[in-house]
């Protein structure tokens, strides 16, 4: 599948964002690290542990500057973006290490935290001018948002065909039964009403939610905001469902045309702003995957996980990213995906 397409407006927005990043810290380079994970992959714990180990000089065998004795230290820095909530590091650490340890709440919105790292560069030219300082911005966001990015390349008809085909698979029949029954009783060519749209959206959302339960562990089920609606709950942009196309011309007043417009509104209001304002400005990306959960759920969940990862990787542009190319780069998503293994962190500029 092709990378997520961009408009001229997207490209201008991303370029202006990159210019703002460069102007905000002209002498201290900044690395934006996106961290997300598919359902229940332990993302909040991973980020909390990463920050704690950087602040305390803990065990990070894949971080070359630390293992080679060149790492001087890290500190929490002033929050860089007034429009994004701060990642609640202190609260999550207290939840994990307090007198009554418990799992932190799962991620339901985007958040960010900045660390300032100081280390001795192994490049002799840089080392002549003293320690190197790097701002590390860790951007945390729900994995459901990442799964939405492939929608930018799909029309309503294409997405509907994929979603309905997936719902008809043997391993999805139980969870999708009520929704598929609603589809069979719905005439896509009928006059559109909000009641019909809400009924189909509710059945579709219930199917998505049931498919995420432990016994199923399915992954490739966008739209992600149906499960994390936030302030958009009940809005037309989140009130649609896949439909088979009607026979003959599609009237603008038909139910099919209404749901198609709402699908496009979802991409315009939810998916594209996330891509343009956040995802496309990342320099690195860590995606956590709970493979054991998929294995425990059976072959269907493993195959579904493979499909999810294939779709996700298609949204990344491979290659290096330096301050000059960031200002003029084409606006297909720039983050380089990072597999979560200890050696993955050696990709940090040192």
Order of alpha helices (4+ residues) and beta strands (2+ residues): alpha-beta-alpha-alpha-beta-beta-alpha-beta-alpha-beta-alpha-alpha-alpha-alpha-alpha-alpha-beta-alpha-alpha-alpha-beta
